[in-house]
Amino acid sequence: MNKRRLALHGGPKVKTSPFGTGKRFGVEEEKELMEALEQNTLFYHHGKKVKQFLRDFNKLYGVKYSVATSSGTAAIHVALGAAGVSVGDEVITSPITDQGTIIGILYQNAIPVFADVDPHTYNMDPQSIESRITSRTKAILVVHLAGNPCDMDPIMEIARKHHLKVIEDCAQSYLSRYKGRLVGTIGDYGCFSTNDFKHISTGDGGIVTVNSGDEEEYRVVHAFADKNYQRFAGQVQRDLSYLAPNYRMTELQGAVGVAQLRKLPWICERRHQYGERLSKGIRGLPGVQAPRVYEGGWSSYWFYMFRLDLSALSCSREEFSRALAAEGIPNQPGYIPEVIYLQPLFQKRQAYLNSHFPFDLSDVAYPRGLCPTAEQILQTSIRVGISEFFSEQDIEEMIEAVGKVASWYAH
């Protein structure tokens, strides 16, 4: 590939036109919201919108039961609570994730344990998961990062072997599939987010799928999201047997969710096409490694992250990032600054102010080097955004810009 002077050095930019944009919300959401307001109640148990949202979601996902929550973080906490995770238990999860994944673990006074990840998919490595299992392990909290499905068959085999619950964090992976199965329907529970920065938005909100199809288990999950109140068939049972939070979704969120769900297949298909085109376009570039999707997998690309082989380039990751931005392609180094266990919360072993509980129940440690592959991924990766509103020209210019920068810095 012929070298062209980088825009960073005074050359012409690759991308000079703005990226495609669009409106996420419109008359469809407005109609549902007006219907919600006309009910004269915004409480989920008395209204119809949250119920309709869940019916539509269940049909789309082929599940019998799901529960609405106030956020994706809440959805994970609800699943952990319903799974019986409690004081001193250990939950194995990914070190490349948002803190929303681990908040529920600590609120149940359990101990997060981190497994390393695959260098190409950035998802949890089954062998590392199994190596972290102890007599205290209660659950595996799988994170399908950026729409890319985890390798679920070996994870489920490990869980069955050790009698562990599997909770899927699907906040970034709507309609992603693993060997034909929708992620979020494979483990015991699937947890989704409708935060404003996800595939679909209700401002904030979440969903928990109950994949056993067992009605009694569904009732436990439902109650754990609502102070352990049992609200079924117009009745309310307030006999409390243990603590549970209030994570209810409102009718306004449910109403927007009804309209958003209708758009979800188009959104995910568009993102999938763009993500796959990016991978095809940058594969083989010097010093650039496209993310990998497991064979038989299907990613809905909440974002796109590729890695750099810095031994093949004459620049740092930060220099590559600045050069790509100068070509008109917004990006950021990595997904999060560091693996989550290097955050002060874990380094100080302080989940609650002025306390080391529940960490002092365990000898689990969080040293640098605990998950070396995950740490290296975050030190060598570049994240770019994908939107269903982008044009094909936007994607081709992203590919061209990455190629231009890689070519310039190639040895």
N, C-alpha and C positions, 0 to 999 in steps of 0.2 A: 504494500500500500504506500503510495507516495505521501511524504510528509507535507502537511500544509501548516503554515504559521498559526499558532494558537491565537485566539482572540485575547487571551491573557497577555500575549506579547505584541499585540497590535494588529493581528490578522483579522479577517472578517469573521463575524459570528456565524455559526451554522443556523441557529434559529432566531429569526428576526420578527416573526409573527407571533401573536399571543396564542397560548394554548386554548383549546376549545373549552367552553363553559356551558352550563345549563342550569335550569331551575329544578331543584329537588322537590319542591312542594308547589302545588297548584290547586286547581278547582276541585280535584278529587279529594284532597285532604280537607279543603274548606267545607265540602259537602258533608263529610263524615263528622267534622267538628261541630257543625251546626246541628246535626242530628243528635250528637251527644249532649249539647247544651239544651236542646228541646226536651230531653228526658227529665229535666229538672233535678237531676242528681249526677254527680261526677264520681260516685263511689262504685267501685267495680262490682260489688256484690248485688247492688240494686240496679245497675245499668246493664246495657247490652253490648257495648263496644269492646270491652276487654274480652268478654266471652266470645264474641265474633272473631276478634283477632286471634285468639287461641284455636278456635275451630278451623280457621283458614290456615293457620300455621301447621296444625296437626295433619290436615289434609295434604298440604304441600310436602311434609316430611314423612308421612305415612306412619305416624305414631298415634296411640290412643289417648295418651294423657300428656299435658304440659301445664306449667304454672307460670303466670306472669309475675315479674318482679320490678322493682324500681330502678334497677341498673344491672349491668352484666356482672359487676362485682358482687352485688346482692345475689344474683343467680348462683354464682359459685359458692357463696356462703350457705345458701339454702341447700344446695346439693350436699355439701360437706356435713351440715347439721343433720340432714335426713339420713345420710349414710352412717351416722353414729360416730363420726369423728369427734373426739373429746380430749380431755386434759392429758397431756403427755404422749398422745399418739403421734406418729410420724406420717407425713404425707410427702410423697416423692413428686417433684414437679420440675419444670424447665427453668434454667437460669437466664434464658433470654425471653423475657416477658415483662408486661406491665405489672405494677404493684397490685393491681386489681386481682391478679391471680392468687396472691399470697395473703391478702387481707383476711379472707374468711378462715384460712388455716389458723392464723394467729388469734382471731377472735374466738375460735373454738378452743383456744389455749393448747393447740397442737404445734408440732415442730416442723417447719418446712425443711425438706431434704432435697438437694439438687442433683439431678443426673445430667451427665454430659450429653452433647448433641451430635448429630451427624454433620460432617463438615460441608456437605453439599446441599442438604435440605434444610438445615438449621433446626431440625426437630429432634426430639428426644431419642436417644440411642437405646434400644431395648436391652442390650448387654449392660450398659451403664445403669439402667434402671434396676436390673436384677442384682447388680453388685451392691446397690445401696439398701437393699431390703434387710431389715432386722426384725426381731421379735415384736418391736413396737410399731412396725409399719401397718397402717390401716387402709391407705388408699393411694392410688396413682392419679395425679391430676395432669392429664395430657394437654399440651398447648399446641393447637394446629396453627402455627405461626404464619401470618400474612396470607391466609387462604390455602396454604399447602398442607395436605393431609399427612398426619403421622403414619408410620408403619404399624397399623393397629393389630394385625394378626399375631405377631409375636408378643406384643404388649398384653393382649387379652389372654394369651396362653400363659404368660408369666403371672398375671392376676389370678387366673383360675388355679394355677399350681400353688400359689401362696395364699389363696382365699382373701384376696384384696378387692375393694371396690375400685372401679374406674370411672372417673369424672372427666368429661371432655370439655375443655375451654375452647369454644367455637366463636368467640367474640369477633375474630377476624376471618372467619371461614364459612360464611353462608354458602350453602349449596355445593360446597366442595365434596368430592367423592373419593372414596378409597375402595378400589376394586368393585365399583358399581354401587357401593353403599354410601349414603349421605353421612358425613361426619356429624357427630352429635346423636346418632342413633345406634352406635356400635357399643359404647360403654354402658354403664348402669345409668348414667345421667349425662345429658348434653346441656351446656350452658351457653347462652347467646346474649349479645348486647345490642341494644338499639340506641346507644350513645350517638351523638351527632356526628362522630367521626368514623362511623362504621358504614357498611354497605347500605343499610337503611337506617333511618333515624326517626325516633319519637322524642328527640331532645335528650332524654335519658330513659332507660328502661332495659328490661331483660326477660329471658324466658329460660325455664328449666324443662327439659324433656324427661319423662319417667319411662325408661325404655323396657322395663319389665312388663308393662301393661297391667300391672297388679293394682287393683283399686285401692287396697289398703295402703300400699306404699305411696300411691298418688295422694291420698288423704294426709299422710305424714308430711310430704313435701309441701302440699298446699297450706297446711297449718303452719309450717315453719316459716313461711313467708308472711304470716299474718298473726304474729304474737301467740301462736299456737291455738288460735280460735278455729273452731270447725264451722265453716259456713257452707252448708250444702242444702239444696232443695228448700231455700227460704228459711232454714233454721240456723240458729247460732248456738254453738256449744262452747261455754267459757270455762270449763273445768280444766285448769292448767296443771300439767304434770312435770313440765320442765321448761326452761327458759328458751324463748325464740324471739327474733327481732321483728320489727314491722317494716316489711319491704314491699308494700302493696303498690301496684300500678294503678294510675288514675284512668278514668274514662277518656280524658283528653289524649293521653298517651295511646290508649287502645284505639281511639278513633283514627289518629294519624297512622298508627300501625296497620290498620285495615287497608288503607290506601297504599301505603308503602309496600306492603307484601305483594300487591299486584304488579309492582314494578321490579320486584327482586329478580325474577328469572332473566329479564333483559339486562339488568345491571350486571349480574354475575357473568352472563355469557359474553358481554362486551369486554369486561375486564379480563376474562379468560383469554379471549382472542388477542387482546393487546399484550398481555403478559407472555403468551406463547410466541408472539411475533418478536418481542424484545429478546427473548432467549435465543430464538433462531438467528436473529440479526447480529447479536454480539458474540455468539458461540464461535470460538476459534480466533478471536482477536488476541493479540499479544498481551499477556499479563492480565487478562479478564476471564473470570469464571462465572458463567451463568448459573443461577440456582437450578437444582434438580428436583423434579417431581417423581415420586416413586412410580414404577411401571404399573399401569392400571389406575393411577391417580388422576385427579382433575382439580386444578387450583382455580380459585376465584380471585386471586391476586388483590388482596386489600392494599398492599404496596408491593414494590418490586425492589429486591436487594441482590446485588451481585458482589462478588469478592474480587480482590486484586491479588495477583501473585507478584509481590513487590520485588522478588528476586529477578523478575523479567522486565522490570521497569526502572527507570532512573529517577523516580520521584517518590515522595511519600504519599500515603493515602490522602492526607490533607491537601497536598499540592494537586493531586488528581481531582479532588472535589472542587477546589477553587477554579481549576481550568475548565471543568465541565460546566460550572455555573456561569463562567464568562462566555461560554458558547451558547448561553440562553437556556440551559437545562437546570432548573432548581434541584438541589439534592442536599443530602446531609451525610456526614460520615457515620456509618453504622445506624442501628435502630435505637438503642439506648446507649448512654455514654459508657457504661460498664455492666457486666453481669450483675444481676439484682442482689446477689449475696455479698457484693462489695459495697453496697449502700450502708450508710451509718447505722441504720436500724439493726442490721445483722452484725456489723463489726463491733458495735457497742452492746449487742445483745439486749436491746431495749425496745420491746414492743409497746410498752406502756411507760409513760413518763415516770422517772424515778423508781423503776423496777426492772429486774432481769427476768421476771416471770413471763412466759413459761420456759424460757431458754434454760433456766437453772434446774429444770427437771431432766435435762438431757446433756450428754457430752458431745452432741453434734457440733462440729466446728465449721467455720466458713473462711478458710485461708485462700489467698490468691493462689491460683493453680489447682483449685478443687475440680474445676471443669475446664481443662486447658483448651479443648477445641472450641467451646463456647466463647472463651476469652479471646482466642485468636480470631474468630469470626468477627467479633465486634471491633477488633483492631484493624481489620483488613477489608471491611465491607463499605459499600456505597448504597444508599437508599434513594430511590427516586419514586415519585408519586405516579399513580395510575388513576385515571378517572374514566367513567363510562361516557363522559362528555368530550373526551379527547377525539381528535380526528385521526384518520390513518396517516395523514401528513405529519401530525405531531409525533406519532410513534416512529415514523421513518426518520425524522429529524433527530429524535433521541438516539436512535441507533447510529446515525451518521456522526453525531457529536461524541458519543462514547468511542467510536472507531477512530475519530480524528485525534482525540486526546491520547488514546492507547498507542496509536501509531507514533505520535510525537515523542512519547516517553519510552518507547520500546528500545531495548538494547540492540 
